[in-house]
């Protein structure tokens, strides 16, 4: 059986991150500030990523009343989801649940699981610091990891 190619996308207020898994291997990851300028740029970024990586599955964060993202970020996520729906890929929206006390603890586990991203592991920030630039990539990797590690039933339920 051929392994799934998963493209996971995450957005915060000033950047969009992506992570690409091919089976159990992390193939690529990066963050874009240009893509987070507005919803049109976010949609263009996703279309370019789908054209380049040719994924089987595109994963985004599920929007809803429980989502803690801002309105602008939610609009970017909705635009990314719309583009994924228009392409011939399985589009999965998943709850971004953090099973750890902080997202930095989750990032440490992800860095151990996927060593190539280890050098981008951000140090825990102080309450008055901005969120580290690399954290959006770890959020995307977390989404991809949750889908890749899940069963076929979980993948079908997330659709």
C-alpha positions as CSV (number, residue, x, y, z in Angstrom):
1,X,0.0,0.0,0.0
2,X,1.3,3.4,-0.9
3,X,1.8,5.8,2.0
4,X,-0.4,8.9,2.3
5,X,1.0,12.3,1.4
6,X,-0.5,14.7,4.0
7,X,-0.3,18.5,3.6
8,X,-1.3,20.1,6.9
9,X,-1.9,23.9,7.2
10,X,-2.1,26.0,10.3
11,X,-2.8,29.8,10.6
12,X,-2.1,32.4,13.2
13,X,-2.6,36.1,13.0
14,X,0.5,36.9,11.0
15,X,1.7,33.7,9.4
16,X,0.6,30.4,7.8
17,X,2.6,27.3,8.4
18,X,2.6,24.0,6.5
19,X,4.0,20.5,7.1
20,X,4.1,17.7,4.6
21,X,4.3,14.1,5.7
22,X,4.8,11.2,3.3
23,X,3.9,8.2,5.3
24,X,5.8,8.5,8.6
25,X,8.5,10.9,7.2
26,X,8.5,14.7,7.4
27,X,9.3,15.9,3.9
28,X,8.9,19.6,4.2
29,X,7.8,22.4,6.5
30,X,7.8,26.2,6.3
31,X,6.0,29.3,7.3
32,X,4.8,32.3,5.2
33,X,4.0,35.8,6.3
34,X,3.0,36.9,2.8
35,X,0.3,34.2,2.8
36,X,-1.2,35.7,5.9
37,X,-1.8,39.1,4.5
38,X,-5.4,38.3,3.6
39,X,-7.7,35.5,2.6
40,X,-6.9,35.8,-1.1
41,X,-3.1,35.3,-0.4
42,X,-3.9,32.4,1.9
43,X,-6.0,30.7,-0.8
44,X,-3.2,31.3,-3.4
45,X,-0.6,29.8,-1.0
46,X,-2.7,26.7,-0.5
47,X,-3.2,26.2,-4.2
48,X,0.5,26.6,-4.9
49,X,1.2,24.0,-2.1
50,X,-1.3,21.5,-3.5
51,X,0.1,21.9,-7.0
52,X,3.7,21.5,-5.8
53,X,3.3,18.7,-3.2
54,X,0.4,16.8,-4.8
55,X,-1.0,15.5,-1.5
56,X,-3.6,12.8,-1.0
57,X,-4.9,14.6,2.2
58,X,-5.1,18.3,3.2
59,X,-5.6,18.9,6.9
60,X,-6.8,22.1,8.4
61,X,-8.2,23.1,11.8
62,X,-11.9,22.7,12.3
63,X,-13.7,26.0,12.7
64,X,-16.6,26.4,15.1
65,X,-17.7,28.0,18.4
66,X,-14.9,26.2,20.3
67,X,-12.2,27.6,18.1
68,X,-10.1,30.3,19.8
69,X,-8.6,31.9,16.7
70,X,-9.4,35.4,15.8
71,X,-12.0,36.4,13.1
72,X,-9.3,37.3,10.6
73,X,-7.4,34.0,11.2
74,X,-10.7,32.1,10.9
75,X,-11.3,33.8,7.5
76,X,-7.9,32.6,6.3
77,X,-8.6,29.1,7.5
78,X,-12.0,29.1,5.7
79,X,-10.3,30.3,2.5
80,X,-7.7,27.5,2.8
81,X,-10.5,24.9,3.3
82,X,-12.4,26.2,0.3
83,X,-9.3,25.8,-1.9
84,X,-8.7,22.2,-0.6
85,X,-12.4,21.3,-1.3
86,X,-12.0,22.5,-4.9
87,X,-9.1,20.2,-5.6
88,X,-9.1,16.5,-6.0
89,X,-7.8,15.7,-2.5
90,X,-9.3,14.4,0.7
91,X,-10.0,17.5,2.8
92,X,-10.0,16.9,6.5
93,X,-10.9,19.4,9.2
94,X,-9.8,18.3,12.6
95,X,-10.1,19.7,16.1
96,X,-6.7,21.0,17.2
97,X,-6.6,19.6,20.7
98,X,-3.5,19.9,22.7
99,X,-3.0,16.8,24.9
100,X,-0.2,18.7,26.7
101,X,-0.2,21.4,29.3
102,X,1.4,23.8,26.8
103,X,2.1,23.8,23.0
104,X,5.8,24.0,23.8
105,X,5.7,20.5,25.4
106,X,3.9,19.2,22.3
107,X,6.5,20.8,20.1
108,X,9.3,19.1,22.1
109,X,7.6,15.7,21.5
110,X,7.1,16.4,17.8
111,X,10.8,17.4,17.5
112,X,11.8,14.0,19.0
113,X,9.4,12.2,16.7
114,X,10.5,14.1,13.6
115,X,14.2,15.0,14.2
116,X,14.6,17.2,11.0
117,X,12.4,19.9,12.5
118,X,14.3,19.8,15.8
119,X,16.5,22.9,15.1
120,X,13.4,25.0,14.7
121,X,12.1,24.1,18.2
122,X,11.3,27.4,19.8
123,X,12.2,28.1,23.4
124,X,9.3,28.7,25.7
125,X,8.3,32.4,25.5
126,X,7.8,34.8,28.3
127,X,4.2,36.1,28.6
128,X,5.1,39.5,27.1
129,X,7.0,38.1,24.1
130,X,5.5,37.5,20.7
131,X,4.8,33.9,19.7
132,X,7.9,32.4,18.0
133,X,7.8,32.4,14.2
134,X,8.4,28.6,14.1
135,X,5.5,27.7,16.3
136,X,3.0,27.8,13.4
137,X,5.0,25.0,11.7
138,X,4.7,22.9,14.8
139,X,1.0,23.5,14.9
140,X,0.7,22.3,11.3
141,X,2.9,19.3,12.1
142,X,0.6,18.5,15.1
143,X,-2.4,18.5,12.7
144,X,-0.6,16.2,10.2
145,X,0.7,13.9,13.0
146,X,-2.8,13.5,14.5
147,X,-4.2,12.4,11.1
148,X,-1.2,10.2,10.2
149,X,-1.2,8.4,13.5
150,X,-5.0,7.8,13.5
151,X,-6.8,4.8,12.1
152,X,-8.8,4.7,8.9
153,X,-12.0,5.1,10.9
154,X,-10.7,8.3,12.5
155,X,-9.7,9.6,9.1
156,X,-13.1,8.9,7.7
157,X,-14.8,10.4,10.8
158,X,-12.7,13.6,10.4
159,X,-14.0,14.1,6.8
